[in-house]
Amino acid sequence: MSLLHAGFTLLLLLLLSGQSLGASHSFTVDYQHDCFRKDGEKFRYISGSIHYNRIPRVYWKDRLLKMYMAGLNAIETYIPWNYHEESPGQYNFRGEKDVEYFLRLAQDIGLLVILRPGPYICGEWDMGGLPARLLRKKNIVLRTTDPDYIAAVHEWMGKLLPMIKPYLYHNGGPIITVQVENEYGSYFACDYNYLRNLTKLFRFHLGEEVVLFTTDGASVRNLKCGSIQNLYATVDFGPGGNVTAAFEAQRHAEPHGPLVNSEFYSGWLDHWGSHHSTVPSAVVAKSLNEILAIGANVNIYMFIGGTNFGYWNGANEAYSPQPTSYDYDAPLSEAGDLTEKYFAIREVIKMYRKIPQGPIPPTTPKYAYGAVVMKPLQTISDALEVLSFSGPVKSMYPLTFIELNQAFGYVLYRTTLPVNCSKPTPLSSPLNGVHDRAYVSVDGVALGILERNKVIAINVTGKAGSQLDIVVENMGRINYGKNINDFKGLVSTLYLGSAQLTGWTMYSLSVDKAVSQGLLGENRPKQRDPPQPAALSPPTFYRGSFIIPDGIPDLPQDTYIKLPNWRKGQVWINGFNLGRYWPARGPQVTLFVPANILSTAAPNNLTVLELEGAPCNSGPCTVELTATPILNATVQSNYKQHRRLYVKEDLSW
């Protein structure tokens, strides 16, 4: 073989293996010129947040394309640990949880990725993404070098990070930067050894080449505990403020390097019982323009919020759970609709980079399928045989959800009245131990509701030996602040008058399994069925069905479910848990129903668990499938909690 032929062969092999000069990928921080460099060229990202875990997989491409057509060149997403490891060592990255497919899809569309894998993510997600099972060690100190916590983190990251490594930009993937932890400067622990431990862990699995970063509120105080050597420090701040002053805080931690706002808020989060947060498009556009004008990098949080399906919503302090919708008043609505804010942001981005040519994917159509007649099924108490697969657990004192090996949903606590209560007698939780809402009945008669921080005592009546049933709802774990170790259930004992209640029997309720398998039977009135007070009824299931005709083009389509005069509960369609409804508290009234869970081949089964009282005894027993969302209804709550936009300190009172 001639030297010329050998040289040509070697060159060909280099080309085929992607190792030729100029073909290698790199993404670095240029401290000398205060910028990022992508493949050696100066680079600035304009990114938007999208959480794959809040959007049905069938809509990932639609939402990503809309983001790309808005002029974004990157997206940002979290990876919630508890979403992928619901049981210890049982990892799920399939179907709706296929994060690798999501990353490939983003890359195919032309979007880079800023990845935020935690282990703690906040994100208004249950327990900030940490698995509730960590609370089996009652005194565990989360987000520190607590040995049990660190061991669990290393096991999880040992699974996740090697899976992510091939998708790093220098390996040919879309991921340009990876965040370590999240807003650690806002956490009480200030454990620098914890951040050092995570840094070594990420470097071990991802290598030295990837840009690792931190994110904290734009104040020197937050950056003091949130930033550390070898992690590039970035800041968060919303529109309407002083952009220069906010970036001056970043400069305290990073005197040189690119300016980065990792969470530029397009809207804000909601809580049950508070008004729906909105931020004017003009305010967002003005501040975005100021950020881009000085050459800074920005990630718009959120660009699309999506939905807290099932039980995944988080909560803030003083205990205030977030609703099912995570619309966030974002540029793309909860259902992916194009908004005025979308086009306002697009016009700003046009001033700084070329917008992709071509049509923007349209807003997905919505369809009003109409009223669905609902029929009562069993109460929770009557359905215990099919709801409690694990059977009863007896204990002198009540056990928490975690002690019962249950993370989400509902648990029934049962005991008997120790004395006659012919006159109304207070049933109380003096240590505020109801986490989070308890539905109380005696001998099948609903008597009242205990609620964390709000109602710690109600009056009950009954004879000695009467059956006391308390259905406790986990309404979402605190996701931000020092109290993320949020135990659920009856976390302290109850009292009847001055007598401590003991001798509990507890039933873990596998409601989702019973609903999806069609195990709930119809209600069969018995002579012993007690009359209910007008205000309340025991937690009861209802079922209805509706048909979407086959053969009609473009059906099924997205819709929204509205429950006129229903109070509070949970909704399933075809076994899929849509989330919580609570129109009596507001502001959210309708729940988003994505078309992918609907069928034209068979009747669509709709199941409702009404916890307080359905309208069926006094009016139409129906729910409505409508084409119009309602997220900003009048708030009907006596509980007031003042919170300011973009001020996360207000979320940890």
C-alpha positions as CSV (number, residue, x, y, z in Angstrom):
1,M,0.0,0.0,0.0
2,S,1.4,3.4,-1.0
3,L,1.9,6.2,1.5
4,L,-0.6,8.3,-0.4
5,H,-3.2,5.5,-0.3
6,A,-2.6,4.9,3.4
7,G,-3.0,8.6,4.1
8,F,-6.2,8.7,2.2
9,T,-7.5,5.7,4.0
10,L,-6.7,7.2,7.4
11,L,-8.4,10.5,6.4
12,L,-11.5,8.6,5.3
13,L,-11.6,6.7,8.6
14,L,-11.3,10.0,10.5
15,L,-14.2,11.5,8.5
16,L,-16.4,8.4,9.1
17,S,-15.7,8.5,12.8
18,G,-16.4,12.2,13.1
19,Q,-13.0,13.0,14.3
20,S,-11.9,15.2,11.5
21,L,-10.6,18.7,12.1
22,G,-13.4,21.2,12.6
23,A,-16.0,18.4,13.3
24,S,-15.6,18.3,17.0
25,H,-18.2,20.0,19.2
26,S,-17.3,22.2,22.2
27,F,-19.2,24.5,24.5
28,T,-17.2,26.6,27.0
29,V,-17.2,29.7,29.2
30,D,-14.9,32.4,27.8
31,Y,-14.0,34.5,30.9
32,Q,-11.8,36.8,29.0
33,H,-14.6,38.0,26.6
34,D,-17.5,37.5,29.1
35,C,-19.4,35.0,26.8
36,F,-20.1,31.4,26.0
37,R,-18.3,29.8,23.0
38,K,-20.0,27.2,20.9
39,D,-17.5,25.4,18.6
40,G,-15.1,28.2,19.2
41,E,-17.6,31.0,18.1
42,K,-19.1,33.5,20.5
43,F,-22.6,32.3,21.5
44,R,-25.7,33.6,23.4
45,Y,-28.7,31.4,24.2
46,I,-32.3,32.6,24.3
47,S,-34.0,29.7,26.0
48,G,-37.5,28.8,27.3
49,S,-38.5,26.4,30.1
50,I,-40.7,23.3,29.2
51,H,-41.3,20.4,31.6
52,Y,-41.8,17.2,29.7
53,N,-43.4,15.7,32.8
54,R,-46.2,18.3,32.6
55,I,-47.0,17.7,28.9
56,P,-48.4,14.6,27.2
57,R,-45.7,13.0,25.0
58,V,-47.9,13.3,21.9
59,Y,-47.6,17.1,22.3
60,W,-43.9,17.4,22.9
61,K,-43.2,18.0,19.2
62,D,-45.9,20.6,18.9
63,R,-44.7,22.6,21.9
64,L,-41.1,22.4,21.0
65,L,-41.8,23.5,17.4
66,K,-43.7,26.5,18.7
67,M,-40.8,27.4,20.9
68,Y,-38.4,27.1,18.0
69,M,-40.6,29.2,15.8
70,A,-40.6,31.9,18.5
71,G,-36.9,32.3,17.9
72,L,-35.5,30.4,20.8
73,N,-32.3,28.5,20.2
74,A,-32.5,26.4,23.4
75,I,-34.9,25.0,25.9
76,E,-34.5,24.2,29.6
77,T,-36.0,21.3,31.5
78,Y,-35.9,19.6,34.9
79,I,-35.6,15.9,35.6
80,P,-37.8,15.1,38.6
81,W,-36.2,12.2,40.6
82,N,-39.5,11.1,42.2
83,Y,-41.2,11.0,38.7
84,H,-38.8,8.4,37.5
85,E,-38.2,6.3,40.7
86,E,-41.5,6.0,42.4
87,S,-40.4,2.8,44.1
88,P,-36.8,2.2,45.3
89,G,-34.6,0.9,42.5
90,Q,-37.5,0.7,40.1
91,Y,-36.6,3.2,37.3
92,N,-39.1,4.2,34.7
93,F,-37.9,6.1,31.5
94,R,-40.6,4.7,29.2
95,G,-43.5,6.3,27.4
96,E,-44.5,9.6,29.0
97,K,-41.3,9.4,31.0
98,D,-38.9,8.8,28.1
99,V,-36.6,11.8,28.7
100,E,-34.1,10.5,26.1
101,Y,-36.7,10.7,23.4
102,F,-37.5,14.2,24.5
103,L,-33.8,15.2,24.2
104,R,-33.5,13.7,20.8
105,L,-36.7,15.4,19.7
106,A,-35.4,18.8,20.8
107,Q,-32.2,18.2,18.9
108,D,-34.0,17.1,15.8
109,I,-36.0,20.4,15.8
110,G,-32.8,22.4,16.2
111,L,-33.0,23.3,19.9
112,L,-30.1,23.1,22.4
113,V,-30.8,21.9,25.9
114,I,-30.1,23.4,29.4
115,L,-30.6,20.4,31.7
116,R,-31.5,20.7,35.4
117,P,-31.3,17.2,36.9
118,G,-31.4,18.2,40.5
119,P,-31.3,16.1,42.7
120,Y,-33.6,18.8,44.1
121,I,-35.5,20.9,41.5
122,C,-38.2,22.9,43.3
123,G,-40.3,23.5,40.1
124,E,-43.6,23.6,42.1
125,W,-43.4,19.8,42.0
126,D,-44.2,17.5,44.9
127,M,-41.3,17.7,47.4
128,G,-39.2,19.6,44.9
129,G,-38.7,16.3,43.0
130,L,-37.2,14.4,46.0
131,P,-38.8,11.0,46.6
132,A,-41.0,10.8,49.7
133,R,-39.4,7.5,50.7
134,L,-36.4,9.5,51.9
135,L,-38.6,10.5,54.9
136,R,-38.5,6.9,56.2
137,K,-35.6,8.2,58.2
138,K,-37.6,10.7,60.3
139,N,-34.7,13.0,61.2
140,I,-33.1,13.0,57.7
141,V,-31.7,16.4,56.8
142,L,-32.4,16.8,53.1
143,R,-30.1,18.6,50.7
144,T,-27.1,18.2,53.0
145,T,-24.3,15.7,53.5
146,D,-26.6,13.6,55.7
147,P,-25.2,10.1,55.0
148,D,-28.6,8.5,54.1
149,Y,-29.5,11.4,51.8
150,I,-26.1,11.4,50.1
151,A,-26.2,7.6,49.6
152,A,-29.6,7.9,47.9
153,V,-28.5,10.8,45.7
154,H,-25.4,8.8,44.5
155,E,-27.5,5.8,43.7
156,W,-30.0,7.9,41.7
157,M,-27.4,10.0,39.9
158,G,-25.4,6.8,39.2
159,K,-28.4,5.7,37.1
160,L,-29.4,9.0,35.6
161,L,-26.1,10.8,34.7
162,P,-24.5,8.0,32.6
163,M,-27.8,7.9,30.6
164,I,-27.5,11.6,30.0
165,K,-23.8,11.7,29.1
166,P,-24.2,10.7,25.4
167,Y,-26.5,13.7,25.0
168,L,-23.9,16.3,26.1
169,Y,-23.0,18.7,23.3
170,H,-19.4,17.7,23.0
171,N,-20.6,14.1,22.6
172,G,-22.8,15.1,19.7
173,G,-26.0,15.7,21.7
174,P,-28.0,18.9,22.5
175,I,-27.1,19.5,26.1
176,I,-24.9,22.6,26.5
177,T,-25.0,23.1,30.2
178,V,-26.0,21.1,33.3
179,Q,-27.2,22.6,36.6
180,V,-26.1,21.2,39.9
181,E,-28.8,21.3,42.6
182,N,-31.2,24.3,42.4
183,E,-31.3,27.7,44.2
184,Y,-29.3,26.3,47.1
185,G,-28.6,29.8,48.4
186,S,-32.3,30.0,49.5
187,Y,-32.0,26.8,51.7
188,F,-31.2,27.1,55.4
189,A,-28.4,24.5,55.5
190,C,-25.7,26.3,53.5
191,D,-23.7,23.1,53.4
192,Y,-20.7,23.7,51.1
193,N,-19.5,20.2,51.5
194,Y,-22.8,19.1,50.0
195,L,-22.2,21.2,46.8
196,R,-18.6,19.9,46.6
197,N,-19.9,16.4,46.9
198,L,-22.4,16.9,44.1
199,T,-19.7,18.6,41.9
200,K,-17.4,15.6,42.2
201,L,-20.3,13.3,41.5
202,F,-21.4,15.1,38.4
203,R,-17.8,15.4,37.1
204,F,-17.3,11.6,37.8
205,H,-20.2,10.7,35.6
206,L,-20.2,13.5,33.0
207,G,-16.5,14.3,32.7
208,E,-14.6,17.6,32.9
209,E,-15.7,19.1,29.6
210,V,-19.3,19.9,30.3
211,V,-20.3,23.4,31.7
212,L,-21.8,22.9,35.2
213,F,-23.7,25.8,36.7
214,T,-25.8,27.0,39.7
215,T,-28.9,29.2,39.8
216,D,-29.9,31.5,42.7
217,G,-32.0,34.6,43.3
218,A,-30.3,37.8,42.2
219,S,-28.9,38.9,45.6
220,V,-25.5,38.6,47.2
221,R,-27.1,36.9,50.1
222,N,-28.5,34.1,48.0
223,L,-25.2,33.7,46.1
224,K,-23.2,33.4,49.3
225,C,-24.5,29.9,50.0
226,G,-25.6,29.0,46.5
227,S,-22.4,29.4,44.5
228,I,-19.1,27.5,44.8
229,Q,-15.9,27.2,43.0
230,N,-16.0,25.2,39.7
231,L,-19.7,25.7,39.2
232,Y,-20.6,28.7,37.1
233,A,-23.0,31.0,39.1
234,T,-26.1,32.4,37.4
235,V,-29.1,34.3,38.7
236,D,-32.9,34.4,38.5
237,F,-35.1,37.5,38.3
238,G,-38.4,38.6,36.8
239,P,-39.6,41.5,34.6
240,G,-40.2,45.0,35.8
241,G,-37.1,45.4,37.9
242,N,-33.6,46.9,37.5
243,V,-31.8,44.5,35.1
244,T,-28.4,46.1,35.6
245,A,-28.7,45.8,39.4
246,A,-29.7,42.1,39.2
247,F,-26.7,41.2,37.1
248,E,-24.5,43.1,39.5
249,A,-25.3,40.4,42.0
250,Q,-24.1,37.8,39.6
251,R,-20.9,39.7,39.1
252,H,-20.2,39.4,42.9
253,A,-19.8,35.6,42.3
254,E,-18.6,35.7,38.7
255,P,-16.6,38.9,38.0
256,H,-16.1,37.6,34.4
257,G,-18.0,35.3,32.1
258,P,-21.4,35.5,30.4
259,L,-24.3,37.2,32.1
260,V,-27.1,34.7,32.6
261,N,-30.6,34.9,33.9
262,S,-31.6,31.3,34.3
263,E,-35.2,32.0,35.3
264,F,-36.7,35.1,33.7
265,Y,-40.3,34.9,34.8
266,S,-42.9,35.2,32.1
267,G,-45.7,34.8,34.7
268,W,-46.0,33.3,38.2
269,L,-47.4,30.4,40.1
270,D,-50.9,30.0,41.6
271,H,-52.2,28.6,44.8
272,W,-55.7,27.3,45.7
273,G,-57.5,30.2,47.4
274,S,-55.4,33.0,45.7
275,H,-56.1,34.9,42.5
276,H,-54.7,33.6,39.2
277,S,-51.3,35.3,38.6
278,T,-51.0,37.3,35.4
279,V,-48.1,39.5,34.1
280,P,-48.7,41.9,31.2
281,S,-47.1,41.0,28.0
282,A,-45.7,44.6,27.6
283,V,-43.9,44.3,31.0
284,V,-42.3,41.0,30.0
285,A,-41.3,42.2,26.6
286,K,-39.7,45.4,27.9
287,S,-37.5,43.6,30.4
288,L,-36.6,40.9,28.0
289,N,-35.4,43.6,25.5
290,E,-33.3,45.1,28.3
291,I,-31.7,41.7,29.0
292,L,-30.9,41.0,25.4
293,A,-29.7,44.5,24.7
294,I,-26.7,44.1,27.0
295,G,-25.8,40.8,25.5
296,A,-27.0,38.6,28.3
297,N,-28.2,35.0,28.1
298,V,-31.7,34.3,29.2
299,N,-34.0,31.4,29.9
300,I,-37.7,32.3,30.0
301,Y,-39.4,30.5,32.9
302,M,-42.0,29.2,31.9
303,F,-42.4,29.3,28.1
304,I,-45.1,26.7,28.6
305,G,-46.2,25.5,32.0
306,G,-48.4,22.5,31.4
307,T,-50.4,20.5,33.9
308,N,-49.8,18.9,37.3
309,F,-51.6,15.7,36.4
310,G,-52.4,13.2,39.1
311,Y,-50.9,14.1,42.5
312,W,-47.7,15.8,41.4
313,N,-48.4,19.4,42.4
314,G,-46.2,20.9,45.1
315,A,-47.1,23.4,47.9
316,N,-45.6,26.4,49.6
317,E,-45.6,27.8,53.2
318,A,-47.7,28.7,55.1
319,Y,-49.1,25.5,53.7
320,S,-50.7,26.5,50.3
321,P,-50.9,23.8,47.7
322,Q,-50.6,24.6,44.0
323,P,-53.6,23.8,41.7
324,T,-53.7,21.2,38.9
325,S,-53.0,23.8,36.2
326,Y,-49.4,25.1,35.8
327,D,-50.4,27.6,33.2
328,Y,-48.1,30.2,34.7
329,D,-49.5,32.9,32.4
330,A,-46.8,31.7,30.0
331,P,-46.4,32.6,26.3
332,L,-47.9,29.2,25.5
333,S,-50.9,28.3,27.6
334,E,-51.4,25.2,29.6
335,A,-52.9,23.5,26.5
336,G,-50.1,24.9,24.2
337,D,-52.2,27.8,22.8
338,L,-50.5,30.7,21.2
339,T,-51.0,33.9,23.2
340,E,-50.5,37.6,22.9
341,K,-47.4,37.2,25.1
342,Y,-46.0,34.6,22.7
343,F,-46.0,37.1,19.8
344,A,-44.8,39.9,22.0
345,I,-41.7,37.9,23.0
346,R,-41.2,36.8,19.4
347,E,-41.1,40.4,18.2
348,V,-38.4,41.2,20.8
349,I,-36.3,38.1,19.9
350,K,-36.5,39.2,16.2
351,M,-34.5,42.3,17.1
352,Y,-31.5,40.1,18.1
353,R,-31.5,37.0,16.0
354,K,-33.0,35.7,12.8
355,I,-36.4,34.0,13.4
356,P,-37.0,30.7,11.6
357,Q,-39.0,31.0,8.4
358,G,-42.3,29.2,7.9
359,P,-45.7,28.9,9.6
360,I,-46.1,28.6,13.3
361,P,-48.0,25.4,14.4
362,P,-51.5,26.6,15.2
363,T,-53.3,26.4,18.5
364,T,-54.8,22.9,18.9
365,P,-58.6,22.8,18.4
366,K,-60.8,22.3,21.5
367,Y,-64.2,20.5,21.5
368,A,-67.2,20.9,23.8
369,Y,-68.5,17.3,24.2
370,G,-71.3,18.6,26.5
371,A,-72.9,17.4,29.7
372,V,-72.1,13.9,31.1
373,V,-74.6,12.4,33.6
374,M,-73.0,11.0,36.7
375,K,-74.3,8.2,38.9
376,P,-73.2,7.6,42.5
377,L,-71.1,4.6,43.2
378,Q,-69.7,3.5,46.6
379,T,-68.4,5.7,49.3
380,I,-64.7,5.2,50.3
381,S,-65.8,3.4,53.4
382,D,-68.1,1.0,51.5
383,A,-65.4,0.3,48.9
384,L,-62.6,-0.5,51.3
385,E,-62.3,-4.1,50.1
386,V,-61.4,-3.0,46.6
387,L,-59.6,0.2,47.6
388,S,-57.2,-1.2,50.2
389,F,-55.2,-3.9,48.6
390,S,-52.8,-4.1,51.5
391,G,-55.5,-4.5,54.1
392,P,-55.9,-2.9,57.5
393,V,-52.9,-1.8,59.6
394,K,-53.5,-1.5,63.4
395,S,-51.6,0.8,65.7
396,M,-52.1,2.5,69.1
397,Y,-51.4,5.9,67.5
398,P,-51.9,7.0,63.9
399,L,-49.2,6.3,61.4
400,T,-48.1,8.7,58.6
401,F,-48.4,7.9,54.9
402,I,-44.7,7.0,54.7
403,E,-45.0,4.6,57.7
404,L,-47.9,3.0,55.8
405,N,-45.6,2.8,52.7
406,Q,-47.8,5.2,50.7
407,A,-46.6,8.3,48.9
408,F,-49.7,10.0,47.4
409,G,-53.5,10.1,47.5
410,Y,-55.6,9.1,50.5
411,V,-55.6,7.1,53.6
412,L,-58.6,6.1,55.8
413,Y,-58.0,6.3,59.5
414,R,-60.6,4.5,61.7
415,T,-61.2,4.3,65.4
416,T,-64.2,4.5,67.7
417,L,-65.6,7.2,70.0
418,P,-64.4,6.4,73.5
419,V,-67.3,8.3,75.2
420,N,-70.8,9.4,74.5
421,C,-71.0,12.7,72.7
422,S,-74.6,13.6,73.0
423,K,-73.7,17.2,72.9
424,P,-71.3,18.6,70.2
425,T,-67.7,17.8,71.4
426,P,-64.6,19.1,69.8
427,L,-62.5,16.7,67.7
428,S,-59.2,18.5,67.5
429,S,-55.6,18.3,66.2
430,P,-54.0,20.7,68.8
431,L,-50.5,20.1,67.2
432,N,-51.8,20.9,63.7
433,G,-51.2,17.3,62.8
434,V,-53.6,17.0,59.9
435,H,-51.5,16.9,56.7
436,D,-53.3,18.1,54.8
437,R,-57.1,17.8,54.7
438,A,-59.3,15.3,56.6
439,Y,-62.9,14.4,55.9
440,V,-64.6,13.3,59.1
441,S,-67.6,11.1,59.6
442,V,-69.2,9.2,62.5
443,D,-71.2,6.0,61.7
444,G,-71.3,7.1,58.0
445,V,-72.6,10.6,58.7
446,A,-70.2,13.4,57.4
447,L,-69.7,15.9,60.2
448,G,-66.9,18.2,59.1
449,I,-63.4,18.9,57.6
450,L,-60.1,19.5,59.3
451,E,-57.6,21.4,57.3
452,R,-53.9,22.0,58.0
453,N,-53.2,25.5,59.4
454,K,-56.8,26.6,58.9
455,V,-59.3,24.3,60.8
456,I,-57.8,22.3,63.6
457,A,-61.1,21.5,65.4
458,I,-64.7,20.6,64.6
459,N,-67.6,19.5,66.7
460,V,-68.9,15.9,66.5
461,T,-71.7,13.9,68.1
462,G,-72.1,10.2,68.6
463,K,-72.4,7.4,71.0
464,A,-69.5,5.6,72.7
465,G,-68.3,2.9,70.3
466,S,-69.5,4.7,67.2
467,Q,-67.2,4.3,64.2
468,L,-65.1,7.4,63.5
469,D,-63.7,7.5,59.9
470,I,-61.2,10.1,58.8
471,V,-60.2,10.2,55.2
472,V,-56.9,12.1,55.0
473,E,-55.9,13.7,51.7
474,N,-52.2,14.4,50.8
475,M,-52.6,17.7,48.8
476,G,-49.0,17.9,47.7
477,R,-45.7,18.2,49.6
478,I,-43.9,21.5,50.2
479,N,-41.4,22.0,47.4
480,Y,-39.5,25.1,48.6
481,G,-37.9,26.3,51.8
482,K,-36.7,24.6,55.0
483,N,-39.8,22.4,55.5
484,I,-39.6,20.2,52.4
485,N,-39.5,17.1,54.7
486,D,-43.3,17.3,54.6
487,F,-44.9,14.2,56.3
488,K,-48.4,13.4,55.3
489,G,-51.5,11.9,57.1
490,L,-52.2,12.2,60.8
491,V,-48.7,13.3,61.9
492,S,-49.8,13.7,65.5
493,T,-52.7,12.2,67.3
494,L,-56.3,13.6,67.6
495,Y,-58.3,14.5,70.7
496,L,-62.0,14.1,71.5
497,G,-62.5,16.8,74.1
498,S,-59.6,16.2,76.4
499,A,-59.3,12.5,75.6
500,Q,-56.5,11.3,73.3
501,L,-57.8,9.0,70.6
502,T,-56.0,5.6,70.3
503,G,-56.6,2.2,68.8
504,W,-56.4,3.1,65.1
505,T,-57.0,1.0,62.1
506,M,-55.6,2.4,58.9
507,Y,-56.3,1.6,55.3
508,S,-53.9,2.7,52.5
509,L,-56.2,3.5,49.5
510,S,-55.1,2.4,46.0
511,V,-57.7,4.6,44.4
512,D,-56.0,4.9,41.0
513,K,-55.7,1.1,40.7
514,A,-59.3,0.6,41.6
515,V,-60.5,3.2,39.1
516,S,-58.4,2.0,36.2
517,Q,-59.4,-1.6,36.8
518,G,-63.1,-0.7,37.1
519,L,-63.5,-2.3,40.6
520,L,-65.8,0.3,42.0
521,G,-69.4,-0.9,42.3
522,E,-72.7,1.0,42.2
523,N,-74.2,2.4,45.4
524,R,-77.0,0.2,46.7
525,P,-79.0,2.1,49.4
526,K,-79.6,0.1,52.5
527,Q,-82.1,0.8,55.3
528,R,-79.2,1.5,57.6
529,D,-77.9,4.3,55.3
530,P,-77.9,7.4,57.5
531,P,-79.3,10.7,56.4
532,Q,-76.7,13.2,55.5
533,P,-76.6,16.9,56.6
534,A,-77.2,19.2,53.7
535,A,-73.7,20.7,53.7
536,L,-71.6,17.5,53.5
537,S,-71.5,13.9,52.4
538,P,-68.8,11.3,52.9
539,P,-66.2,10.9,50.2
540,T,-68.0,9.2,47.3
541,F,-67.3,8.0,43.8
542,Y,-69.4,8.9,40.8
543,R,-69.2,7.5,37.3
544,G,-70.5,8.5,33.9
545,S,-69.6,7.9,30.2
546,F,-69.7,9.8,26.9
547,I,-69.3,8.7,23.3
548,I,-67.2,10.5,20.7
549,P,-68.4,9.4,17.3
550,D,-66.0,7.4,15.2
551,G,-65.4,8.4,11.6
552,I,-65.6,12.2,12.1
553,P,-62.4,13.9,11.0
554,D,-60.2,15.4,13.6
555,L,-61.9,13.8,16.6
556,P,-61.1,13.4,19.4
557,Q,-59.9,16.9,20.3
558,D,-58.7,18.5,23.5
559,T,-61.3,19.6,25.9
560,Y,-61.8,20.9,29.5
561,I,-63.8,19.4,32.3
562,K,-66.0,21.6,34.4
563,L,-67.9,20.5,37.5
564,P,-70.7,22.9,38.2
565,N,-71.7,22.9,41.9
566,W,-69.3,20.1,42.7
567,R,-67.0,21.0,45.6
568,K,-63.6,19.3,45.7
569,G,-62.1,16.0,44.5
570,Q,-60.3,14.1,41.9
571,V,-61.1,13.2,38.3
572,W,-60.2,10.3,36.0
573,I,-61.0,9.7,32.4
574,N,-60.4,6.2,31.0
575,G,-58.3,5.5,34.1
576,F,-56.0,8.6,33.6
577,N,-55.8,10.8,36.6
578,L,-56.4,14.4,35.4
579,G,-55.8,15.9,38.8
580,R,-57.6,17.7,41.6
581,Y,-60.6,20.0,41.2
582,W,-61.6,22.6,43.8
583,P,-63.9,25.2,42.2
584,A,-65.3,26.1,45.7
585,R,-61.8,27.4,46.6
586,G,-60.6,28.6,43.2
587,P,-59.1,30.2,41.1
588,Q,-59.0,27.2,38.8
589,V,-62.4,25.8,37.7
590,T,-61.7,23.7,34.6
591,L,-59.2,20.8,34.2
592,F,-57.4,20.3,30.9
593,V,-58.2,17.0,29.1
594,P,-55.7,16.1,26.4
595,A,-57.1,14.4,23.3
596,N,-54.7,11.5,23.6
597,I,-56.6,10.0,26.6
598,L,-59.9,10.1,24.8
599,S,-61.3,7.3,22.5
600,T,-63.6,7.1,19.5
601,A,-63.5,3.3,19.6
602,A,-65.4,2.9,22.9
603,P,-67.3,4.9,25.4
604,N,-65.1,7.2,27.5
605,N,-65.4,6.4,31.2
606,L,-65.4,9.3,33.6
607,T,-64.9,8.8,37.4
608,V,-65.1,11.5,40.0
609,L,-64.2,11.2,43.7
610,E,-66.1,14.0,45.4
611,L,-64.8,14.5,48.9
612,E,-67.3,17.0,50.3
613,G,-70.6,16.9,48.5
614,A,-71.9,16.5,45.0
615,P,-74.9,18.5,43.6
616,C,-76.8,15.2,42.9
617,N,-79.3,15.5,45.7
618,S,-80.4,19.0,44.9
619,G,-79.7,19.6,41.2
620,P,-78.3,18.1,38.0
621,C,-75.8,15.3,38.6
622,T,-73.7,16.2,35.7
623,V,-70.2,17.4,34.7
624,E,-69.5,19.4,31.5
625,L,-66.9,19.0,28.8
626,T,-66.3,22.5,27.5
627,A,-64.0,24.1,24.9
628,T,-63.1,27.1,27.2
629,P,-60.7,27.1,30.1
630,I,-61.5,28.9,33.4
631,L,-58.4,29.6,35.5
632,N,-59.2,32.9,37.0
633,A,-62.5,32.5,38.7
634,T,-63.5,34.5,41.8
635,V,-61.6,33.2,44.8
636,Q,-63.8,31.9,47.6
637,S,-61.6,31.6,50.6
638,N,-61.4,33.3,53.9
639,Y,-57.7,32.5,54.1
640,K,-55.5,35.3,52.9
641,Q,-51.8,35.0,52.2
642,H,-50.0,38.0,50.7
643,R,-47.4,36.9,48.1
644,R,-45.5,39.1,45.7
645,L,-44.6,38.2,42.2
646,Y,-41.1,36.8,41.7
647,V,-40.3,36.9,45.4
648,K,-39.5,33.3,46.4
649,E,-38.9,34.3,50.0
650,D,-42.7,34.8,50.3
651,L,-43.1,31.1,49.4
652,S,-41.3,29.9,52.5
653,W,-43.1,31.7,55.3
